Amino acid sequence: MKNTHNRRFSLDSLTIEDVIDWSLDSSSPCSSNDGCPTVNGHSKRLSLVMDLMRNPDLALSPAYMQQSMADPATPGGTNGDNMLSSMSMVSPPFTPSESTVNLAAEVQHDPEFVLSEPRLSVSEVQRVQSQLEELPRVVCESRARIPTTSGTEMFLHVYSNNVDNKEHLAIVYGEDIHSKSLFEARPGETEQDRMTRGAYTGRLYPGRTSSVEPKQPLPAKSGETLVRIHSECYTGETAWSARCDCGEQLDEAARLMALEGRGCIVYLRQEGRGIGLGEKLKAYNLQDLGADTVQANLMLRHPADARSFAMATAILVDLGLVNIRLLTNNPDKIAAVEGKNNEVHVTQRVPMVPLSWQKKGGFSSKEVDKYLETKVNRMGHLLDLGDRM
Ligand SMILES: Nc1nc2c(ncn2[C@@H]2O[C@H](COP(=O)(O)OP(=O)(O)OP(=O)(O)O)[C@@H](O)[C@H]2O)c(=O)[nH]1
């Protein structure tokens, strides 16, 4: 194995706090406070640092080194804006920036490249992300009552936001949970418009003319709402995959909320832990070739987990769900969803134990065993493997 150490733009001696201080330092040439252009509210320099922290192996790229070391304030230095002007204005956790993808491709074609583990763990990266990320602005565009095949009804909420163009969702159990942004009056709208987009109290029925029911709306229930923050998984939820337990987790969350008569599943469109379905399928092939889920992502030049949960925090705030019981085994998700300014408070973690482990049905496969083992051993998930693996 070739030694690539001396080719690195070294973060080795820096702590995460050093990196944050450096990128936020208002006396440095490209900070957010001195008029330097910004990306998604952060200084461009900070965005570079975030790219590097998500994928530290970018530092192995000569192009990355050249560009990231270039200082716009240094005479003769490359103007960082040239590179950064090609960066997507969309938050990297949701849509990887062009520059990241291109640089990653270059690393891959570097004959001297040797795959190495990230120097910052997943939880460290997510802690930094949650400290830095501003909450996106979200608007609930519409909602509708959905009777479900289990006999329970829920209200499906569709959100837009100022960060990406995906339709993130909230699946809401309980008529008293209302979206602030949905119910806000919009200029020029009629009662019919309000009912059509779902900004009504009570139930719709043929001939109804007012968005507000004559009787008082239900008093808001206090207490801590059961919440699941779920990331899209086409394979596990729609294509019957036994490689992961995503479908089972979604069904189980819905069942528990139906039992309580109240709850919310925030459904984020960050397929494959944020890398997208096409890349996830490549990761599956690498897993069949012997890699675990973390290694497969890294081999494809993606972070082990490319997700952000700031969107979920913003949606929960919009729904007024600020004290929650969170269904998860992922400690990083708890830290991330609480938000930069503790906008949401997780009062309790409710574990998600596979149904087959509880002897309550479910399914088993050697692939899901490996998937769960990797979550526990490599990503710090809070599941007791016992003597299963
Ligand atoms: N990259 C990648 N993503 C996967 C793989 N298997 C499942 N996923 C994705 O992982 C995500 C599952 O996330 P969640 O179930 O919301 O959350 P979690 O972080 O695993 O933690 P829990 O809340 O404990 O379930 C979905 O986006 C899946 O598409 C895999 O092998 N590789």
The ligand as an SDF file (V2000), in Angstrom:
LIG
                    3D

 32 34  0  0  0  0  0  0  0  0999 V2000
  -26.4020    3.9240    1.4900 N   0  0  0  0  0  0  0  0  0  0  0  0
  -27.2150    2.9720    1.9690 C   0  0  0  0  0  0  0  0  0  0  0  0
  -28.4150    3.3350    2.4480 N   0  0  0  0  0  0  0  0  0  0  0  0
  -29.2020    2.3640    2.9240 C   0  0  0  0  0  0  0  0  0  0  0  0
  -28.8420    1.0100    2.9230 C   0  0  0  0  0  0  0  0  0  0  0  0
  -29.8710    0.3020    3.4500 N   0  0  0  0  0  0  0  0  0  0  0  0
  -30.8340    1.1950    3.7780 C   0  0  0  0  0  0  0  0  0  0  0  0
  -30.4390    2.4350    3.4650 N   0  0  0  0  0  0  0  0  0  0  0  0
  -31.1030    3.7270    3.6810 C   0  0  0  0  0  0  0  0  0  0  0  0
  -30.9860    4.0230    5.0520 O   0  0  0  0  0  0  0  0  0  0  0  0
  -32.0510    4.8750    5.4120 C   0  0  0  0  0  0  0  0  0  0  0  0
  -32.7060    4.2830    6.6590 C   0  0  0  0  0  0  0  0  0  0  0  0
  -32.7920    5.2600    7.5490 O   0  0  0  0  0  0  0  0  0  0  0  0
  -33.7670    5.3050    8.8290 P   0  0  0  0  0  0  0  0  0  0  0  0
  -34.3970    3.9740    9.0350 O   0  0  0  0  0  0  0  0  0  0  0  0
  -34.6100    6.5130    8.7200 O   0  0  0  0  0  0  0  0  0  0  0  0
  -32.8360    5.6500   10.0020 O   0  0  0  0  0  0  0  0  0  0  0  0
  -31.5980    5.0970   10.7060 P   0  0  0  0  0  0  0  0  0  0  0  0
  -30.5630    6.1540   10.7260 O   0  0  0  0  0  0  0  0  0  0  0  0
  -31.1810    3.7880   10.1490 O   0  0  0  0  0  0  0  0  0  0  0  0
  -32.0160    4.9060   12.2120 O   0  0  0  0  0  0  0  0  0  0  0  0
  -33.3320    4.3920   12.8970 P   0  0  0  0  0  0  0  0  0  0  0  0
  -34.0890    5.6220   13.2480 O   0  0  0  0  0  0  0  0  0  0  0  0
  -32.8690    3.6560   14.0930 O   0  0  0  0  0  0  0  0  0  0  0  0
  -34.0610    3.5030   11.9180 O   0  0  0  0  0  0  0  0  0  0  0  0
  -32.9770    4.9590    4.2200 C   0  0  0  0  0  0  0  0  0  0  0  0
  -32.7460    6.1710    3.5080 O   0  0  0  0  0  0  0  0  0  0  0  0
  -32.5570    3.7600    3.3780 C   0  0  0  0  0  0  0  0  0  0  0  0
  -32.7760    3.9610    1.9860 O   0  0  0  0  0  0  0  0  0  0  0  0
  -27.5660    0.6640    2.4030 C   0  0  0  0  0  0  0  0  0  0  0  0
  -27.1560   -0.4790    2.3800 O   0  0  0  0  0  0  0  0  0  0  0  0
  -26.7940    1.6880    1.9410 N   0  0  0  0  0  0  0  0  0  0  0  0
  1  2  1  0
  2  3  2  0
  2 32  1  0
  3  4  1  0
  4  5  2  0
  4  8  1  0
  5  6  1  0
  5 30  1  0
  6  7  2  0
  7  8  1  0
  8  9  1  0
  9 10  1  0
  9 28  1  0
 10 11  1  0
 11 12  1  0
 11 26  1  0
 12 13  1  0
 13 14  1  0
 14 15  2  0
 14 16  1  0
 14 17  1  0
 17 18  1  0
 18 19  2  0
 18 20  1  0
 18 21  1  0
 21 22  1  0
 22 23  2  0
 22 24  1  0
 22 25  1  0
 26 27  1  0
 26 28  1  0
 28 29  1  0
 30 31  2  0
 30 32  1  0
M  END
$$$$
